[in-house]
Amino acid sequence: MSKVIPRLGRRRALQGAAVGAVTLGLLLWWLLPLGQEPPSGTIVFSTGSPRGVYQEYGERLRAELGRDMPGLKVKLLDSAGSQENVQRVATGRADFTIAAADAVATYELRNGSGAGRLRGVARLYDDYVHLLVPSDSDIRTVADLRHKRVSTGLPDSGVRLIADRVLRAAGIDPRKDVTPVADGIDTGPARLREGKIDAFFWSGGLPTKGLVALAQKRDFRFVPIDEGLVTKLHDQGGGARYYRATNIPESAYPDVQQGVPVPTIAVSNVLITRTDVDPRLTEWVTRTVIKSRDDIGAHVHSAQLVDLRTAIYTDPLPLQEGARRYYRSVKP
């Protein structure tokens, strides 16, 4: 008996080592596409306004990219939002960015400079339109915004694009029938609380941290954007076809919503790049985006919705070659 036990121990040790080697091999396969050395150099990533989801996601993704590609320097640029982001990538001022699908489609339809070079990397998560008013406001519908001071987002932002379309769908001229104010998520909530504006449009992931603190004070409420307006939005054509009717779930801002969902519209966000960005680099970036979902999602709730099964749907853009290589490599 004394001779059998050591043999079993050695056998189990060898089996354990083999399992460990296989596990390590799978881990390396996951982290190191095609067994290559990680790309290095410098890239520019255009994010969004301070306190917005784009910026926080960009910061978290930079950290994850740094773990997978230690030799890669990622420079982050603040931006007004989707419209500026699309232009920056198309014209070479940035290499990667996040942008809403309606902004991408609008840039293409306007034949913006470099539009033909734009390519998709991954569908990420949806932006939800938030229309905020003070708790004691008499504004109950979008139509009630007429003759009010309305923050419709920063110039060149995705918010501005959506807000103007929503107002037109409600029969309101965004330049004549309201007093438009340019605010981002970093300034709009405070100005609403201080009574300097009557309403504030925002489009972002759920929940947007820039609204969470305000929500805890219950200084505002949401104005619903009903499904009838979505139909009128689609009638506008172009990028407006990417909007869909949905609800802000009651769990997003529980202190404000009090268990009641809010009808609104949503649009998907896409991670984009250009045709001339190194496909090998893009393959690595795509891999990091997919595998870091849970780590980033622990801090950015919207990132939890990144899914390998839907990431390939980057409409209105075709996939960049590097992203296509990655998705093919993990196809069952």
N, C-alpha and C positions, 0 to 999 in steps of 0.2 A: 504494500500500500504506500509505503514511504517513497517508492520510486515513481509511482503513477502520478501523484499529486504535482510534483515539479513539472512533469511533462505536460499535464493539463494547463498548468500555470503558464509555461512557455508558449503553448499553443494559443492560449487566450491572449497572451501579450502580443504574439505575432498577428493574430486576427484583429486585435485592437489597433495595432500599428497600421495594418492594411486599410482598415476603415478610416483611420485618421488621414492616411495618404489620399484616399479617394475623396474624402471631404475637402481636404486642402486643394486637391486638383479641381474640384467643382467650384470652390471659392475663387481660385485663380482664373478659371474659365469665365466666371461671372464678372470678375473685375478687370480682366485683361483680354480684351477682344483679340482673337486670332493670335494670342501669345506675343503681341507686340509691346514694345516699350511705350509708356504713356506719352502722349503729345506734350509739347512744351511751347513756350512763347508767351505772347500777350494777346488777349482778346478783350473787346469792349462789349459790355452788356448794358443795354438801356433799360431802366426799371420804371419808375413812376414817381408820384409825389410823395413827400414824407408822410408817414403814418398810413400809407395805403398798402394793399396786399401785394401789388406788383413789387414795391420796394422791399418789403419784408421777404417775399419769396426769393427775390434776386440775391439778397444777402445770405439767406440760408443755402441757396443753391451754390453760391460762390464757395462757401465753406465745404460743401460736399465735393465739388469739383477739385478743390485743393487737396482733399484726402486721396482722391483717385488719380489725380495728375499733379503731383507736387511741383513739377516744373512749369506749370501753367499759371500765369498771372491773369486774374480777371479784374478788369477795371469797371466799376459800376458808375453809370451816369443817371442822375435824377432826370425826370422828364415830366411833361404835362400829362402824358398818358398815351393811349393807343395810337392816335393819329401821328403824334410826333415820333413815337417808337417805330412805326412802319416806315416813315420817311427816312429816319436815321439809318435803318438797316438797308433800305433800298439804295440809298445814296452812298453807302460805305462809311458812314460816321459811327456805326455800331455793327457788330458782327452777329449778335443774337439779341432777341428781345421777346417780350410777351405782348400780344396785341389781341384785341377782340376781333372776331371774324368779320363783323360789319365794317370795322375800320379798314381792314385789309382789303375787303371787296370794294369799298368806296375808293380807296387809293388806286386800285387797278382800273376801275371804271373811269376814273379821271385821267388815266394814262400818266400817273405820276412818274417822275424821273426814276428809272431803274426798276419799275414795277415788274418787268418781265424776269428779273433776276431773283425775285422773292421765292422762297421755298419753305415748306413746313418741316418741323422737327417732331412735334408732339402736340396733340390736343391735351390741354391741362384740366381746367375746371371752368365752371360757368360764372360769369358776372351777373349779379342781380341789380336791377334798378331800384334805388331807394329814393323816395320822395318824402322829405321830412318837413314838418311844420311844427310850430310851438304847440304845446298841449292845449292851450286855450284858443287856438286859431279857429276862425270861421271857415277855413278852407277844408272842404270835404272831398272834392273831386279835382281832377286836373283842370277842368273847365273853370273852376273857381280861382285859378291863378291869374286870370285876366286883370290887368292894372295893378298887379302886385310886384314887389321887388323879389326877383327870383334868381338864385344862383344857378346858372346853367353850366357850370364847369369852366375850367381854364381853356383858353384858346388852344387848339390842336390836341385837345384831350378826347378820349372816347366818350366821356360824360357829355361834353358839349354836343357831340354828334347825336347821341341818343336823346338828350333833353330837347334839342331843337325839333327832332322828329316826333317826339311824344307830344310836344306842344302843338305842332301842326296837325297831328292826328286829332287833337281835341278842338281844332278850329281856331287856334291862337297863333298869331304871327309872333315868333320869338324876338323880333326886333322892334315891333311897333306896339304890340298889345301887352307886353310886360316890360318892366325895367330890368334888363339883364345885368347880372353881376357875375364877375369872374372869381370863383373861389374853388380851391381844392379841398381835399379832406383834411388838410392841415389847418385851414382857416375857417372853412364854412360852418362847422358845428358851433364854434365859439361865437361867430357873428350871428348865427341863428338864436343862440341863447341870449345874446346881448340885445336882440331886437333890431339889428341893423339890416336884416333881410327877413322876408316873410316866408320863404320856402327855399329848400336846398335840395338839388338833385345830386345823387351820387350813384355810380355804378361800380360794383366791386364784389369780391368774394365774400362768403358768409362765415363768421361775422367779420366785419371790418373793424379792426381794433380802434381806429379813429372815432368810431361811434359807440364803442362799448362803454367807455367812461360816461359819456353823455347819457346813454341809455339807463345806466344805473341810477341817475338822478331823475329819470322820467321827465325831463324837460321838453320832450318832443313826442310826437306820434307820427305814424306813417299814413300817407294818403294812398289809397289803393289805385292801381292802374288796371282797369278791368279788361276782360278779354275782347270786348268790343273795340277798344283802342288798338289792340294787336292786329285785328283785321284791317283796320284803317292804316296801320303802319305798313303792313304787307302791300297795301295798295300803292304805297309810295315807290315801290320797286327798289332796284339796286341792292345795296347792302342791307336794307331794312328787312329783306326776306330771311335774314339769319336770327331774327327775334322770335321767341316762342313764349307763349303764355305759361305762367307758373305761379308759385306762391313762395314768399319768404316764410319758411317754416316757423312755427310758434317757438321753437327752441333757439332760434337765432339770437333774438334779443328779448329774453323772457320778461325782463323788468318793464319793458314797454308794451310788448304784445299781449301779455296777460293771457297766454294760452290760445291766442287767435292768430291764424296765418293771415298773411297780407297778399292779396292778388297783385302780381307785377309781371314784368317781362325779364327774360334772361337771354344771354348771348354767350357762346363758347369763347374761351381764350385759347390762343394757339402760340406755342413757342416757335419762332420763325428765325430764318437765317437767309443766306444767299447761295446762289449756285457756285460762286467762286470760293466760298469758304471750304477749307480742306475737308473732304469727305471723311477721312480717318478721324479728324478732330470731332466732326459732327457725330460720328458713330459713338465715340466715347462720351460725348455730352448727352446723347440720347440714352445711353446705358445708365449714366449717373442719374438722370431725371427719373427714370423708371424705378431704379433700385433704391433711391433715397426717399421714396414717397412717404414711408412711415416715419423716418427721422425728421423730415421737414414738416410732415403733417402733425407731429406732436406739438408744433409751435404755430404753424399756419394751417388752420382747420381746412381751408379749401384744398390744400395739397393732398388731403386724404382721398380725394376723388380722382386723382391721376390713376389711370388704369391701362395696363398693357393692351387690353382688348379694344379699347376705344382710342388709344393714343394715336393710332395710325390715321385716323380720320381728321386730317388737317385742312379740310375744305374751308376756304376756296383755293388753297394752295396745294400743289402736288408735293410729295415728299422730296426732301433733299437726298442725294444719293447716299450719303453716310447714314442718315436715319433709315433709309430703305434697307441698307445692309444689316443694320442692327435688328430690325423687325424680322427680316428673313432668317437671321441666325438663331432667333428664339422661337420661330414658328414651330408648333408641335408637329 
